[in-house]
Amino acid sequence: MTVTIDVDLGDAIGAVPRRLFGSFVEHVGRAVHTGVHEPGHPAADARGFRRDVLDLVRELGPTVVRYPGGNFVSSHRWEDGVGPVAERPTRLDPAWHSVEGNEFGLHEFVAWAREAGVEPMYAVNLGTRGIQEAADVLEYCNHPGGTTLSERRRANGADEPFGIRLWCLGNEVDGPWQVGHKTAAEYGRLAAETARLMRMIDPDVELVVTGSSNAEMPTFGAWERTVLTHTAALVDHISVHAYYQEHDGDVDSYLASGAAFDRYLKATASIIDDTLAELALAKDIGIAVDEWNVWDQRHWNEVEQPRLRSGPPRKHPRVIEDTYTVTDAVVVGSLLNTLLRNVDRVTVANLAQLVNVIAPIRSEPGGPAWRQTTFHPFRAAAAHARGTSVRTTVTGTPIRTAQHGPVDPVDAAATVDERTGGVAVFLANRSTAAATDVRLSLHGGRFTLADAHTVTVPPGATRHAANTEHSQPVEPVPLTGAHPLPHPEGTTISVTLPALSWSALVLSPVAGDHA
């Protein structure tokens, strides 16, 4: 099969927000405890932060990290996680049927975020709590001093305010599984009241109102319209949560998950536009995809959750520790491509989660930390997708899928860095059976190839190849045979993509072409 891909470097979709490469740390399973925090581990520092995990986080390159939930936040008392660790209470966490000791809390998260070089994104509890608690935690975090709450923060060791800008108004409140589940009207009113008070305390905060938990929710659409009717004048973003998985061996549909993701984003954008027009509001509201990933939820719902709830709650049980395959990595890469093609509407995106729980990084208590297969496309996109996302046109025989209809055989996204003149192109080959020859035409510049690598099935392995504690066979390998041919109108590259692969091509301008 031969596929042609045209990249018009002058046809901009929009600027690539650095927050597009966010992640998520929730108090669930081992994401925090024995994940980012494990006092006594050989690699832990004096604060209990695992340095081996921190090194991998910096390599991965997330720019913003959401905390402390997720479902956990909807019954969480933020005060439990401040003050002397020895005096912090131990609580039941009904969301994950576990026990939380609060050894890692707000101060530890902010210190860890600074160490990791990420922006903190904090979620408030609008499940069991509400307006006053949201105002209190904001004042505690961001007010300089002179009030009881800000002085309490200073007494707890943080003389300067945390300066957290990005705040989530609850989590998945539309879901009946959520502690404090509400109707759209109930939540919309509560979110508006909370947003109004938070802005009185700190006018510079950015607020994310809760959208639908997934596109299949029966209330999707109606939920957004109702919530935005209450809150549109007060918030900056509305959330989208999106998880994908393979069903019954239908790998073609799974590899085309980006098509469903794209429809979800565009439908949400249309609802935002329609609602703003009805309200006669001249403003922008971004889409915060503050949870997205691949996740085998059948295993959670049918195996892990019943097992977890059959016994007494315990501290940081092993749950949702999906082991990701090459197939999963290619899907994650294509979902990243989808985000890049929607930067005109998506303002924040958080890969859920960061460590151990459906995560690109895994770790063992007292043992090593390692990169899952999904680590590699995220790292490459976070490192190279800079500047402006530009449109791509793919021409080739479509792959017909049972769930999503016909899709492009190669999924493509491209960015142009105006500062350096460099271009990055990301290509997911959805064919599981054969390599695909690609003729890539870049219109509007002459380039040389600085780097080209691919994540694909290792020699002698299958599409189910994965990285484990003992062996990490899935690593980026050089993508050979790519030869740029600059000409007056642009650059043409002929390259063969391995079957089932996600590839990144990084190009530099020919000397003298970039002003």
Secondary structure, DSSP 8 states (H G I E B T S, - for coil): -EEEEEEEEEEEEEE--GGGGEEE--SSTTSTBTTTB-TT-TTB-TT-BBHHHHHHHHHH--SEEEES-SGGGGG--GGGGSS-GGG---EEETTTTEEE--SS-HHHHHHHHHHHT-EEEEEE--SS--HHHHHHHHHHHH--SSSHHHHHHHHTT--S-----EEEE-S-TTSTTSTT---HHHHHHHHHHHHHHHHHH-TT-EEEE---S-TT-TTTTHHHHHHHHHHTTT-SEEEEEEEE---TT-HHHHHTHHHHHHHHHHHHHHHHHHHHHHHT-----EEEEEEEEE--HHHIIIIIHHHHHTS--EES--------BHHHHHHHHHHHHHHHTTTTTEEEEEES-SBSSS-SEEE-TTS-EEE-TTHHHHHHHHHH--SEEEEEEEES--EEETTTEEE-SEEEEEEE-TTT--EEEEEEE--SSS-EEEEEEEES--EEEEEEEEEE--TT--TT-B--SS------EE-TT-EEEEETTEEEEEEEE-SSEEEEEEEEE-TTS--
